[in-house]
Amino acid sequence: MKYEIVIGLETHVELATESKIFCSCGGHSNQEGPNTCVCPACCGMPGMLPVMNKRAVELAVMAGTMLNCQINKYTTFDKKSYYYPDLPCAYQITQWFHPICTNGCVEVKTASGSRKIGIKQIHMEEDAGKLVHDDWTDTSLVDFNRTSVPLIEIVSRPDFRSKEEVVAYLEMLKSTFRFAGISECEEGAMRCDVNISVRPEGSTELGVRTEIKNMSSLVSISRAIEYETARHIDAIERNTEVLVQETRRWDDIKGRTFSMRNKETAADYRYFPDPNLMPIVIDDEWFESIKAKMPMMAEEKAKIYVEQGISEEDARDLTSERKLCELLDKVAELGTSPKTVAAWILTDCAGILRKNGKVIGELSIKPQKLFDIISMVEKGTITRGAGKKVLAAVIEKDVEPEQYCRENALDAQTDSGLIASIVKKVIEQNQNAVKDYLGGKTKAFQALFGACMKELKGNGDPAVIRAELEKELAGKQ
């Protein structure tokens, strides 16, 4: 019998705010040591009241708009009651009765085609703390730094039918939110609960559902879906176990899931309105101001780059990081073609970062300095090779490009007398290459040209060298 897997996702995304959702403690990126980013409010001390972070609301609205959701102008917060050591109040402030976004839809593309994925809702909530388990001492420690960091939870409908669709969807969320500045989606800032069931192909009745908690790696998510699919099918066909609705955890080392607890229902959480937080009303003026702050979508930006002569592949690479787009646009505004800037960023800058064990997303260079380097190369003030040396020094040491060129004698050699003498010297020392060139082997010319550049330490003007070399060789024919 053929089976169909049915998957729904609950994706938790940490919002890129400067402070937590209900207090003034710094956000997740401000944390240093354990329990250094806490206050009486986010530690659940008696008598401390929450104060809403306006920026978190705006980012949630942006996310909902990008996922084609209906933005609810009236939204409230509720208490979700459960006890766990990393939840200091024994309840979580979330949204149950009136979430901020509902009824969205996105399209995901895989090798098998496209599928529309429904978004049931997006709601805001506070994150819990983090338990640190020490198997050696058989103890668990609690770090409350993450407590009350603002999250949005994106609840999809059970519309996924393969692990490939799940990965494509999560990659889409990650690229969209990173480009928009809604979330970094890294280092635990994007976590996913995978709800999976299996049913006979053609059936409309849902099977027994398993929830796999707190998944962050796309590779692990794919492996967990494969394992759970096989486990469910084995249980149905071979009666290896009785399937129950439960929550399970994934063990990446053992490559399997383990039961944690029976899956709770809404009644178990005893949701009720939070009396300490007033309803939020998003009027038309505020909503329009939020829309006005929204950046262009990555796909739209990529299309513009392609129209400017940048390849589709390079456009995708650039729009994977919003700050790369900002750098390119600012340098182009100073007077360089976008295609030229893209080549310097994706080839030269990326190469220098790789040598230093970094990725392109870590690029930090002032637009004016990159423009100055490109301009010096285009004007012939320095060679392309010297330009790479200057770029490396700027990225690694933040030097001034023109000053660095002067101090390191990187200015292009244009003295025709000096270049003529170098060309004659190279011809005398490379008679075999000269014979090959005169005999019709045109590649020998490039060897002679390279020898001239080497004598000039890479700083000779290529046009002057080439002209002088052609002149000398023509006289020998």
Number of C-alpha atoms within 10 A of each C-alpha: 6 8 13 17 23 20 24 23 24 22 23 27 26 27 30 24 21 17 21 30 30 22 21 18 21 19 23 22 13 13 15 10 9 14 16 14 21 21 16 12 20 29 19 18 12 9 8 14 15 17 15 16 17 12 18 26 21 20 24 23 26 24 25 26 16 18 22 17 23 17 23 16 16 13 20 20 25 23 20 22 17 13 13 13 14 20 22 17 19 14 19 22 24 24 25 20 13 19 21 27 26 22 17 23 18 17 14 19 14 14 7 9 8 11 15 12 20 22 25 16 23 29 25 29 27 22 25 24 22 17 14 12 12 10 8 6 7 7 9 11 13 15 18 24 28 24 27 29 28 28 26 28 23 25 21 22 19 19 18 22 16 17 18 15 23 24 18 16 19 19 14 16 22 20 21 23 24 21 22 22 20 22 23 20 21 13 9 15 17 24 21 23 21 23 19 24 23 24 19 16 11 9 10 8 9 14 19 15 21 23 24 25 17 19 20 20 16 16 11 15 22 15 17 23 24 15 15 22 18 13 17 25 21 13 13 16 9 9 11 12 11 9 16 12 15 17 21 22 18 23 12 14 6 7 12 17 18 11 13 14 11 13 14 11 8 9 7 11 15 13 19 14 19 16 10 12 16 13 14 16 12 18 10 10 8 12 15 11 11 16 13 9 11 18 13 11 15 22 14 10 17 24 15 12 21 16 10 12 13 21 16 14 10 17 22 18 16 26 23 21 20 20 18 22 21 14 22 23 17 18 23 18 13 12 10 17 15 18 18 14 21 26 14 18 18 15 12 17 22 19 18 21 18 12 9 10 8 13 14 20 14 12 17 15 15 14 17 14 20 23 20 18 25 22 16 20 18 14 9 18 22 27 22 20 14 23 26 20 18 26 26 18 16 20 18 14 9 15 15 15 21 17 11 16 20 10 9 9 14 22 23 22 22 17 11 14 10 12 23 19 11 20 26 15 14 21 19 11 13 14 12 12 20 20 15 14 19 16 11 9 12 12 11 19 19 13 15 22 18 16 20 25 19 13 15 16 15 21 22 26 22 20 11 15 22 17 12 20 22 13 13 14 17 10 7 9 9
